[in-house]
Structures are given as C-alpha cells and as structure tokens.
C-alpha cells in the first residue's frame, strides 16, 4: 500500500496586506523617491511663479491636490468605458471639469487667494503632472490605488511648494532679499532643493 504524504500547506498572502504594502509604496514614491517636483521636475511653471508666499503656495498646492485626486478617481472609474483612441482628450476633459470645480469653490470662498493665484488656477488643466498620472497610472489601476497615487503625488508637490514658499517669503519679505521674490530667485532655490534631495538619496 502506498502512503502519500500530505501536501505542504500553501501560503496565501492576504489581499489586504498586499494592498497595504502597495499603498505604502505609492506614498513613499509620491512624497520622496519619485517626487513630482524634485525628481521628475514636473509642474515647474506654477511652482516657480506662485510660490512667493506661503499662502499662495498652500492655495495652489491644495488646488493641485484636489484636482489630482478627483480627476484620477473619475478616470479610474471610467477607464473601461473610454476608447483608447480618444483617451487623451477624454482625460483633459475630466481634468478641466475638476479644475472648474476648484475654480468656482475658490471664487465663492476665498476671493483674495483666487485673485492672487490668477491665471494659474485655470492653468492647472495643462499641468503635465496631472495628465501624466492619469495616463500612466489612473487609467490602468483600480480606484483605491489610483486615489492613493494621486494623493501621494499631490502631497509631494504640496510639500515642495510649501517649503519653497516659506523660504521665499522669509528671505524676500523678512530679510528683504528682493531677487528671491522673483521667478529667477525661485528657480535658484528650487535648484538647491533638488540638489539637496538628490544628495540625500545618494548617501
């Protein structure tokens, strides 16, 4: 009589554990290892132009975060219903709708900030960071991961623009280093920030 040994128990990774690992990885990438501003160098035009004060930096950073999360959520939900041939125009339409929402909210509840930011709120539509995440990630992933990726990338952008705005306001307003209040000064400071981040990552 042949005796068969029992099959070894198979280990199955918990889906929730895998999801938690994926979410943690996404947030590490968005905030540090693949930061949109300091690593990918995306969205530099509004980053340099509007970050002259902390208030302006916070306003634009939150607006960008809102548009990223909302547009990525909608694109992920609609990803199976958008034809590949028209996906980019469809993505831009979704992003423009999200920008219109934040534009109207700012006009209603924060008129002074809306006036300070000016054309840079509507120009969020053309921010390559948002379209890049829509094309590369949100259109290919389920909603949970798409929202996490958008939130991580938005928080990373918000962190950089807040630090840049704080430095520029302190140097330009408090210490009266006037060149810092201008876009060339912002470009220099951002370059130093990028160099510092990459130096830390290499060490």
C-alpha positions as CSV (number, residue, x, y, z in Angstrom):
1,X,0.0,0.0,0.0
2,X,1.4,3.4,-1.0
3,X,1.4,6.0,1.6
4,X,1.1,9.6,0.3
5,X,2.4,12.3,2.4
6,X,0.2,15.3,2.9
7,X,0.8,18.2,0.6
8,X,2.7,21.1,2.3
9,X,0.4,23.9,3.3
10,X,0.3,26.7,0.8
11,X,0.8,30.2,2.0
12,X,-1.6,32.7,0.5
13,X,-0.7,36.4,1.0
14,X,-3.6,38.4,2.4
15,X,-5.1,40.8,-0.2
16,X,-5.4,43.5,2.5
17,X,-1.7,43.0,3.3
18,X,-0.7,43.3,-0.4
19,X,-2.9,46.4,-0.7
20,X,-1.4,48.0,2.4
21,X,2.1,47.3,1.0
22,X,1.2,48.8,-2.3
23,X,-0.3,51.9,-0.7
24,X,2.8,52.4,1.5
25,X,5.0,52.1,-1.6
26,X,2.9,54.6,-3.5
27,X,3.1,57.2,-0.8
28,X,6.9,56.7,-0.4
29,X,7.3,57.2,-4.1
30,X,5.0,60.2,-4.4
31,X,6.4,62.1,-1.4
32,X,10.1,61.1,-1.6
33,X,11.6,58.6,-4.1
34,X,9.7,59.8,-7.2
35,X,8.5,63.3,-6.1
36,X,6.9,65.2,-9.0
37,X,8.8,68.4,-8.4
38,X,12.3,67.4,-7.1
39,X,12.7,64.1,-9.0
40,X,10.5,64.2,-12.1
41,X,10.7,68.0,-12.4
42,X,7.0,68.3,-13.4
43,X,4.8,71.3,-12.9
44,X,7.6,73.8,-12.6
45,X,5.9,76.8,-14.2
46,X,3.3,77.3,-11.4
47,X,5.7,76.1,-8.8
48,X,8.1,78.9,-9.6
49,X,5.6,81.6,-10.4
50,X,3.2,81.3,-7.5
51,X,5.4,80.2,-4.6
52,X,6.3,83.8,-3.5
53,X,4.3,83.5,-0.2
54,X,3.2,80.6,2.0
55,X,-0.5,81.5,1.4
56,X,-0.2,81.4,-2.4
57,X,1.9,78.2,-2.2
58,X,-0.6,76.5,0.1
59,X,-3.5,77.6,-2.1
60,X,-2.0,76.3,-5.3
61,X,-0.7,73.1,-3.7
62,X,-4.2,72.2,-2.3
63,X,-5.9,73.1,-5.6
64,X,-3.5,70.8,-7.4
65,X,-4.0,68.0,-4.9
66,X,-7.8,68.4,-5.2
67,X,-7.7,68.2,-9.0
68,X,-5.2,65.2,-8.9
69,X,-7.4,63.2,-6.6
70,X,-10.7,64.0,-8.2
71,X,-9.5,63.5,-11.8
72,X,-7.7,60.3,-11.0
73,X,-10.7,58.9,-9.2
74,X,-13.0,59.6,-12.2
75,X,-10.6,58.4,-14.8
76,X,-10.0,55.1,-12.9
77,X,-13.8,54.6,-12.6
78,X,-14.3,55.3,-16.3
79,X,-11.2,53.5,-17.6
80,X,-13.1,50.6,-19.1
81,X,-15.5,52.9,-20.9
82,X,-13.0,55.3,-22.6
83,X,-11.8,54.2,-26.0
84,X,-8.1,54.2,-26.4
85,X,-8.2,56.4,-29.5
86,X,-9.8,59.3,-27.6
87,X,-8.3,58.7,-24.1
88,X,-6.2,61.9,-24.0
89,X,-9.0,64.3,-25.0
90,X,-11.2,62.5,-22.5
91,X,-8.6,62.8,-19.8
92,X,-8.2,66.5,-20.4
93,X,-12.0,67.0,-20.3
94,X,-12.1,65.2,-16.9
95,X,-9.2,67.3,-15.6
96,X,-10.8,70.5,-16.9
97,X,-14.0,69.6,-15.1
98,X,-12.1,69.1,-11.8
99,X,-10.3,72.4,-12.3
100,X,-13.6,74.2,-12.9
101,X,-14.9,72.8,-9.6
102,X,-11.9,74.2,-7.6
103,X,-12.1,77.4,-9.6
104,X,-15.7,78.0,-8.6
105,X,-15.0,77.0,-5.0
106,X,-12.2,79.5,-4.7
107,X,-14.3,82.3,-6.2
108,X,-17.0,81.5,-3.7
109,X,-15.0,81.1,-0.5
110,X,-11.5,82.6,-1.0
111,X,-11.7,85.6,-3.4
112,X,-8.5,87.2,-2.3
113,X,-6.5,83.9,-2.8
114,X,-8.2,83.4,-6.1
115,X,-7.1,86.9,-7.2
116,X,-3.6,86.3,-6.1
117,X,-3.3,83.0,-8.0
118,X,-5.0,84.4,-11.1
119,X,-4.5,82.5,-14.3
120,X,-2.6,79.7,-12.6
121,X,-5.8,78.1,-11.3
122,X,-7.2,77.5,-14.8
123,X,-3.7,76.6,-16.0
124,X,-3.8,73.5,-13.7
125,X,-5.6,71.9,-16.7
126,X,-2.3,72.0,-18.6
127,X,-0.1,70.7,-15.6
128,X,1.8,67.8,-17.1
129,X,1.9,66.2,-13.6
130,X,-1.9,65.6,-13.6
131,X,-2.1,64.3,-17.2
132,X,1.0,62.1,-16.6
133,X,-0.6,60.4,-13.6
134,X,-3.9,60.0,-15.5
135,X,-2.2,58.3,-18.5
136,X,0.5,56.3,-16.7
137,X,-1.4,55.2,-13.6
138,X,-5.1,56.1,-13.0
139,X,-6.2,54.8,-16.4
140,X,-4.6,51.4,-15.7
141,X,-5.3,50.8,-12.0
142,X,-8.3,50.2,-9.7
143,X,-9.8,53.2,-7.8
144,X,-8.1,52.6,-4.5
145,X,-4.6,52.6,-6.0
146,X,-5.4,55.5,-8.3
147,X,-6.6,57.6,-5.4
148,X,-3.6,56.7,-3.3
149,X,-1.2,57.5,-6.1
150,X,-2.9,60.9,-6.8
151,X,-2.9,61.8,-3.1
152,X,0.8,60.8,-2.7
153,X,1.9,62.8,-5.8
154,X,-0.3,65.7,-4.7
155,X,1.1,65.7,-1.2
156,X,4.6,65.5,-2.5
157,X,4.0,68.5,-4.8
158,X,2.3,70.4,-1.9
159,X,5.3,69.7,0.4
160,X,7.8,71.1,-2.1
161,X,5.8,74.2,-3.0
162,X,5.2,74.9,0.8
163,X,8.9,74.6,1.6
164,X,9.7,76.8,-1.4
165,X,7.1,79.4,-0.5
166,X,8.3,79.5,3.1
167,X,11.9,80.1,2.1
168,X,11.0,82.7,-0.4
169,X,8.7,84.6,1.9
170,X,11.2,84.5,4.7
171,X,14.1,85.7,2.5
172,X,12.1,88.1,0.4
173,X,9.8,89.7,3.0
174,X,11.7,89.3,6.3
175,X,15.2,89.7,5.1
176,X,14.4,91.9,2.0
177,X,16.4,89.8,-0.4
178,X,14.4,91.0,-3.4
179,X,15.7,88.7,-6.0
180,X,14.1,85.8,-4.1
181,X,10.7,87.3,-4.7
182,X,11.2,87.0,-8.5
183,X,10.9,83.8,-10.6
184,X,14.7,83.7,-11.1
185,X,15.2,83.6,-7.3
186,X,12.7,80.8,-7.1
187,X,14.5,78.9,-9.8
188,X,17.8,79.1,-7.8
189,X,16.2,78.0,-4.6
190,X,14.4,75.1,-6.2
191,X,17.7,74.0,-7.9
192,X,19.3,74.0,-4.4
193,X,16.4,72.0,-3.0
194,X,16.7,69.5,-5.9
195,X,20.4,69.1,-5.4
196,X,19.9,68.6,-1.6
197,X,17.2,65.9,-2.1
198,X,19.3,64.0,-4.7
199,X,22.4,64.3,-2.5
200,X,20.5,62.8,0.4
201,X,19.1,60.0,-1.7
202,X,22.6,59.1,-3.0
203,X,24.1,59.0,0.5
